[in-house]
Amino acid sequence: MTAITDTVTRPKARGPIAQSIGDSLVVTKRNLIRMSRIPEMVIFGLIQPVMFVILFTYVFGGSMQIGNSTDPDVYKNFLMAGIFAQTVTFATAGAGAGIADDMHKGLIDRFRSLPMARGAVLTGRTLADLVQTALTLTVLALVALLVGWRPGYAAPTNFGKIMAGFGLLLLLGYAFTWIGALIGLSVRTPEAATSGGLIWLFPVTFISNAFVDSSNLPGWLQPIAEWNPFSATVQACRKLFGDPGLSPSDAWPMQYPVWASLIYSFLIIVLFRTLSVRKYRSATA
């Protein structure tokens, strides 16, 4: 009689880095599928920035002075980098609300029972939000072109520089979603996460060079605006897009905006990812 031995194939053990990446991608896919099944989330996320473009362009365009010009076309091309940056940072509120909703519904507790990397839940969520932000930014750029934004309006540029500018915007947006993640883990309800995610964004985006020339701000506000990470990315995008209205400030972030934007974004990611993962572990312990 021949003995039949069943051979069980066990999955190969993965290193911690490979497991973290794999688990993060699985959670990212889960969040993207969820977003696709709730299309109104994407639609409403597109409507707000489009409204900002139209309102700022046609309501304030003729009353703003950029340099020595009040030409609406100059302000239109000055404005777009600020609108793009505001759009990617406002995704912070959605990230915080999504994580708070998962916490509130007990989904995070179910993830805890699985043999997965601790930071994968948060990383997967932020990566999914980054995909949605990229989609929003693409639509917004098309709308900007329709209303008259023209890269290279004030200085020569090229396709590579334009793509680099959008890359900096997405990096800033990804960095800010980690701030949203920390907020979402620190509150009890999605509503509180939404409010908490927006409250601090308004001073960050408006005390900047996004919508007005920072040299027109009160003297004590100018240094705050010039050293604002948000302003560095806006200045970098204007430089890469060839837009008018580059700040003439001697502040280091305004003189070297591309480097400043990269440094600020990476520092925010490192700091707030560390704090978020630590908060996640304590919140689900």
VEXDO-466265 format. One record per residue (C-alpha): residue in three letters; y, x, z. Coordinates in steps of 0.1 Angstrom, whole numbers, plus 5000, padded with zeros to 4 digits. Example, Ala and Ser with C-alpha at 12.3 -4.5 7.8 and 13.67 -1.06 7.14 Angstrom:
res; c2; c1; c3
ala; 4955; 5123; 5078
ser; 4989; 5137; 5071
//
This chain:
res; c2; c1; c3
met; 5000; 5000; 5000
thr; 5033; 5015; 4989
ala; 5061; 5013; 5015
ile; 5093; 5001; 5000
thr; 5124; 5017; 5016
asp; 5158; 5000; 5011
thr; 5185; 5024; 5005
val; 5219; 5014; 5018
thr; 5248; 5030; 5001
arg; 5275; 5037; 5026
pro; 5311; 5041; 5014
lys; 5323; 5077; 5016
ala; 5345; 5085; 5045
arg; 5382; 5089; 5036
gly; 5407; 5111; 5051
pro; 5436; 5096; 5071
ile; 5461; 5101; 5043
ala; 5438; 5086; 5016
gln; 5430; 5057; 5039
ser; 5466; 5050; 5047
ile; 5476; 5050; 5010
gly; 5446; 5028; 5000
asp; 5453; 5003; 5028
ser; 5490; 5002; 5020
leu; 5483; 4994; 4984
val; 5459; 4966; 4994
val; 5486; 4950; 5016
thr; 5511; 4955; 4989
lys; 5489; 4936; 4965
arg; 5484; 4908; 4990
asn; 5522; 4904; 4995
leu; 5529; 4905; 4957
ile; 5503; 4877; 4952
arg; 5519; 4857; 4980
met; 5553; 4861; 4963
ser; 5540; 4850; 4930
arg; 5527; 4818; 4946
ile; 5561; 4810; 4960
pro; 5583; 4815; 4929
glu; 5613; 4799; 4947
met; 5615; 4830; 4968
val; 5621; 4851; 4937
ile; 5644; 4826; 4921
phe; 5667; 4822; 4951
gly; 5667; 4860; 4954
leu; 5680; 4863; 4919
ile; 5707; 4835; 4921
gln; 5728; 4851; 4949
pro; 5735; 4885; 4933
val; 5742; 4868; 4900
met; 5768; 4845; 4917
phe; 5784; 4876; 4933
val; 5787; 4892; 4899
ile; 5804; 4862; 4883
leu; 5826; 4853; 4913
phe; 5839; 4889; 4919
thr; 5844; 4895; 4882
tyr; 5863; 4864; 4873
val; 5880; 4855; 4906
phe; 5892; 4889; 4918
gly; 5891; 4909; 4885
gly; 5928; 4904; 4876
ser; 5942; 4910; 4911
met; 5925; 4943; 4920
gln; 5941; 4977; 4913
ile; 5918; 5006; 4905
gly; 5938; 5038; 4901
asn; 5969; 5026; 4884
ser; 5954; 4998; 4865
thr; 5950; 4961; 4872
asp; 5930; 4956; 4840
pro; 5901; 4931; 4847
asp; 5878; 4953; 4825
val; 5885; 4983; 4847
tyr; 5877; 4964; 4878
lys; 5846; 4948; 4862
asn; 5832; 4983; 4855
phe; 5842; 4996; 4889
leu; 5826; 4966; 4907
met; 5791; 4967; 4893
ala; 5778; 4998; 4912
gly; 5789; 4981; 4944
ile; 5772; 4948; 4935
phe; 5740; 4966; 4926
ala; 5740; 4985; 4959
gln; 5748; 4953; 4979
thr; 5719; 4935; 4962
val; 5693; 4961; 4971
thr; 5705; 4964; 5007
phe; 5705; 4926; 5012
ala; 5667; 4927; 5006
thr; 5666; 4939; 5042
ala; 5669; 4904; 5055
gly; 5640; 4892; 5035
ala; 5618; 4921; 5046
gly; 5626; 4914; 5083
ala; 5620; 4877; 5079
gly; 5587; 4882; 5062
ile; 5574; 4905; 5089
ala; 5586; 4882; 5116
asp; 5568; 4853; 5099
asp; 5536; 4872; 5098
met; 5539; 4881; 5135
his; 5548; 4845; 5143
lys; 5517; 4831; 5125
gly; 5493; 4856; 5140
leu; 5485; 4873; 5107
ile; 5493; 4907; 5122
asp; 5467; 4901; 5149
arg; 5441; 4895; 5122
phe; 5451; 4928; 5105
arg; 5446; 4945; 5138
ser; 5409; 4935; 5138
leu; 5403; 4953; 5105
pro; 5395; 4990; 5102
met; 5428; 4999; 5086
ala; 5457; 5024; 5091
arg; 5482; 5011; 5116
gly; 5513; 5018; 5094
ala; 5497; 5002; 5063
val; 5508; 4967; 5071
leu; 5545; 4977; 5072
thr; 5543; 5001; 5043
gly; 5526; 4975; 5022
arg; 5552; 4949; 5030
thr; 5581; 4973; 5022
leu; 5565; 4984; 4989
ala; 5561; 4947; 4979
asp; 5597; 4941; 4987
leu; 5606; 4972; 4966
val; 5589; 4956; 4936
gln; 5608; 4924; 4941
thr; 5641; 4943; 4944
ala; 5634; 4962; 4912
leu; 5629; 4929; 4894
thr; 5661; 4915; 4909
leu; 5680; 4947; 4899
thr; 5667; 4944; 4863
val; 5679; 4909; 4859
leu; 5712; 4917; 4876
ala; 5718; 4947; 4852
leu; 5713; 4923; 4822
val; 5738; 4898; 4836
ala; 5762; 4927; 4842
leu; 5759; 4937; 4806
leu; 5765; 4901; 4795
val; 5798; 4899; 4815
gly; 5811; 4931; 4801
trp; 5798; 4961; 4822
arg; 5795; 4991; 4800
pro; 5779; 5024; 4812
gly; 5801; 5053; 4801
tyr; 5833; 5032; 4803
ala; 5852; 5060; 4820
ala; 5831; 5091; 4815
pro; 5802; 5101; 4792
thr; 5767; 5094; 4804
asn; 5732; 5091; 4791
phe; 5700; 5071; 4796
gly; 5686; 5097; 4820
lys; 5717; 5095; 4843
ile; 5717; 5057; 4842
met; 5680; 5056; 4852
ala; 5687; 5081; 4880
gly; 5714; 5058; 4893
phe; 5690; 5029; 4894
gly; 5665; 5052; 4911
leu; 5690; 5060; 4939
leu; 5697; 5023; 4943
leu; 5660; 5015; 4947
leu; 5656; 5044; 4972
leu; 5685; 5030; 4993
gly; 5670; 4995; 4991
tyr; 5636; 5009; 5002
ala; 5652; 5028; 5031
phe; 5671; 4997; 5043
thr; 5639; 4976; 5042
trp; 5626; 4998; 5070
ile; 5656; 4988; 5091
gly; 5646; 4952; 5083
ala; 5610; 4959; 5093
leu; 5622; 4971; 5127
ile; 5644; 4940; 5131
gly; 5615; 4917; 5121
leu; 5592; 4933; 5147
ser; 5619; 4930; 5174
val; 5626; 4893; 5172
arg; 5606; 4862; 5179
thr; 5612; 4840; 5148
pro; 5619; 4845; 5111
glu; 5652; 4827; 5115
ala; 5664; 4853; 5140
ala; 5652; 4881; 5117
thr; 5672; 4867; 5088
ser; 5704; 4864; 5109
gly; 5698; 4898; 5125
gly; 5692; 4913; 5091
leu; 5725; 4901; 5077
ile; 5749; 4905; 5106
trp; 5751; 4942; 5104
leu; 5750; 4944; 5066
phe; 5784; 4928; 5061
pro; 5804; 4955; 5078
val; 5782; 4982; 5062
thr; 5788; 4968; 5027
phe; 5824; 4958; 5030
ile; 5837; 4988; 5050
ser; 5829; 5010; 5020
asn; 5841; 5018; 4985
ala; 5820; 4990; 4969
phe; 5846; 4964; 4962
val; 5879; 4982; 4968
asp; 5892; 5018; 4965
ser; 5885; 5033; 4999
ser; 5919; 5050; 4998
asn; 5935; 5015; 5002
leu; 5918; 5009; 5035
pro; 5937; 5015; 5068
gly; 5937; 5051; 5078
trp; 5913; 5048; 5107
leu; 5887; 5030; 5084
gln; 5888; 5055; 5056
pro; 5866; 5081; 5072
ile; 5841; 5054; 5082
ala; 5839; 5042; 5047
glu; 5837; 5076; 5032
trp; 5808; 5087; 5055
asn; 5790; 5054; 5051
pro; 5755; 5059; 5035
phe; 5762; 5028; 5014
ser; 5794; 5044; 5000
ala; 5776; 5076; 4991
thr; 5751; 5057; 4969
val; 5779; 5036; 4953
gln; 5799; 5068; 4945
ala; 5767; 5084; 4931
cys; 5760; 5054; 4908
arg; 5796; 5053; 4895
lys; 5793; 5090; 4887
leu; 5760; 5086; 4870
phe; 5769; 5054; 4852
gly; 5803; 5068; 4840
asp; 5821; 5040; 4858
pro; 5858; 5042; 4868
gly; 5871; 5044; 4904
leu; 5855; 5075; 4918
ser; 5869; 5081; 4953
pro; 5892; 5111; 4953
ser; 5883; 5118; 4990
asp; 5876; 5153; 5002
ala; 5848; 5140; 5024
trp; 5815; 5158; 5017
pro; 5795; 5126; 5007
met; 5822; 5117; 4982
gln; 5823; 5152; 4967
tyr; 5785; 5154; 4964
pro; 5774; 5118; 4963
val; 5740; 5122; 4947
trp; 5728; 5147; 4973
ala; 5744; 5127; 5001
ser; 5726; 5095; 4989
leu; 5693; 5113; 4987
ile; 5697; 5128; 5022
tyr; 5709; 5096; 5038
ser; 5681; 5075; 5023
phe; 5653; 5099; 5033
leu; 5667; 5102; 5068
ile; 5668; 5064; 5072
ile; 5632; 5061; 5059
val; 5619; 5088; 5083
leu; 5637; 5075; 5113
phe; 5632; 5038; 5109
arg; 5596; 5041; 5096
thr; 5588; 5061; 5128
leu; 5605; 5035; 5150
ser; 5589; 5006; 5131
val; 5553; 5019; 5134
arg; 5559; 5026; 5171
lys; 5572; 4991; 5176
tyr; 5543; 4977; 5156
arg; 5518; 4994; 5178
ser; 5534; 4983; 5210
ala; 5540; 4947; 5197
thr; 5503; 4943; 5187
ala; 5488; 4962; 5216
//
